[in-house]
Amino acid sequence: MMRSPELQYCLDSPYLRYDESTAALVAKDLEKAEKFLKEAPGKKDALEQMNTAYQSMYCAAHALLHSIKYRATGFRAMLTVLEDYFVKKQFLDRIHVDHLLRSQKLEGTPQETFDAAAAMIAAVKKAVGQ
């Protein structure tokens, strides 16, 4: 596990690396995010619904990283980039990162998680220009 949530630490660590090929993954990440969001309400129970909506948000977060040609192998590294790059540069509102963390903990109702995932996907599309 990473010891520091600082961006420079992540950049110097094996958890985050520059990869030219990731830019091509943005559209696929967003497609997967939308697919998970569409499937979420049809899952058999609230836990599965919320987990599937979380997967949607996770894919959208990867789309952001891939849009700047980075690949993260740890969730903490991904969060650090979201916070220290996208939020600080105002490409993404902090509320989306908060909802991502909240949905990872399976907090709230399925409908709240669906709404948060839909809002995050829309924000990510705007941030990456799609």
C-alpha positions in Angstrom: 0.0 0.0 0.0 1.2 3.5 -0.8 2.5 5.5 2.1 1.7 9.0 0.7 -1.2 10.3 -1.2 0.9 13.0 -2.9 1.0 13.2 -6.7 4.8 13.3 -6.9 5.0 10.2 -4.8 2.6 8.4 -7.2 4.6 9.6 -10.2 7.8 8.2 -8.7 6.1 4.9 -7.7 5.2 1.9 -9.7 1.5 2.6 -9.1 1.3 5.3 -11.8 3.0 5.4 -15.1 2.9 7.3 -18.4 1.6 5.2 -21.2 1.0 6.6 -24.7 -1.3 3.8 -25.6 -3.9 4.6 -23.0 -5.4 7.5 -24.9 -7.0 5.0 -27.2 -8.8 3.5 -24.2 -10.9 6.5 -23.3 -13.9 5.7 -25.5 -13.9 2.1 -24.4 -13.8 3.1 -20.8 -16.7 5.4 -21.2 -18.6 2.7 -23.1 -18.0 0.3 -20.3 -19.1 2.9 -17.7 -22.4 3.5 -19.6 -22.9 -0.2 -20.0 -22.5 -0.8 -16.2 -24.8 2.1 -15.4 -27.5 0.8 -17.8 -27.2 -2.7 -16.2 -27.2 -1.6 -12.6 -31.0 -1.1 -12.1 -31.7 -4.6 -13.4 -29.5 -6.4 -10.9 -31.4 -8.7 -8.5 -30.7 -6.8 -5.2 -29.6 -3.4 -3.9 -26.1 -4.5 -3.1 -25.5 -5.7 -6.7 -27.1 -2.6 -8.1 -24.9 -0.3 -6.1 -21.8 -2.3 -6.8 -22.5 -2.2 -10.6 -23.1 1.5 -10.4 -19.7 1.8 -8.6 -18.1 -0.1 -11.4 -19.5 2.4 -13.8 -17.9 5.3 -11.8 -14.6 3.4 -11.6 -14.5 3.0 -15.4 -15.3 6.7 -15.8 -12.4 7.5 -13.5 -10.1 5.4 -15.6 -11.2 7.3 -18.7 -9.9 10.4 -17.1 -6.6 8.9 -16.3 -6.3 7.4 -19.8 -7.2 10.8 -21.3 -3.9 12.2 -20.0 -2.0 9.1 -21.0 -1.5 7.6 -17.5 -2.2 4.1 -16.2 -2.8 3.5 -12.5 -2.4 0.1 -10.9 -3.7 1.2 -7.5 -6.9 2.8 -6.4 -5.0 5.3 -4.2 -2.9 6.4 -7.1 -6.0 6.9 -9.2 -7.7 9.0 -6.5 -4.6 11.1 -6.1 -4.5 11.9 -9.8 -8.3 12.7 -9.7 -7.8 15.0 -6.7 -4.4 16.6 -7.4 -4.9 17.0 -11.2 -8.5 17.0 -12.3 -10.1 18.6 -9.2 -7.4 21.2 -8.7 -7.4 22.2 -12.3 -11.2 22.3 -12.2 -11.8 19.6 -14.8 -13.9 17.7 -12.3 -15.9 18.7 -9.3 -14.8 17.3 -6.0 -18.3 16.0 -5.4 -17.7 13.3 -8.0 -14.6 12.0 -6.2 -16.6 12.0 -3.0 -19.4 10.0 -4.6 -16.9 7.6 -6.0 -15.6 6.9 -2.5 -19.1 6.8 -1.1 -20.2 4.3 -3.7 -17.1 2.1 -3.1 -18.2 1.8 0.5 -21.7 0.9 -0.7 -23.3 3.9 1.2 -26.6 5.4 0.3 -29.4 4.0 -1.8 -29.2 2.4 -5.2 -31.0 5.4 -6.8 -28.5 7.8 -5.2 -25.6 5.7 -6.6 -27.2 5.6 -10.1 -27.6 9.4 -10.1 -24.1 9.9 -8.9 -22.7 7.6 -11.6 -24.7 9.3 -14.3 -23.5 12.7 -13.2 -19.9 11.5 -13.0 -20.1 10.0 -16.5 -21.5 13.3 -17.9 -18.7 15.2 -16.1 -16.0 12.9 -17.4 -17.3 13.2 -20.9 -17.2 16.9 -20.7 -13.7 16.8 -19.2 -12.4 14.6 -22.0 -14.3 16.4 -24.7 -16.8 13.7 -25.7 
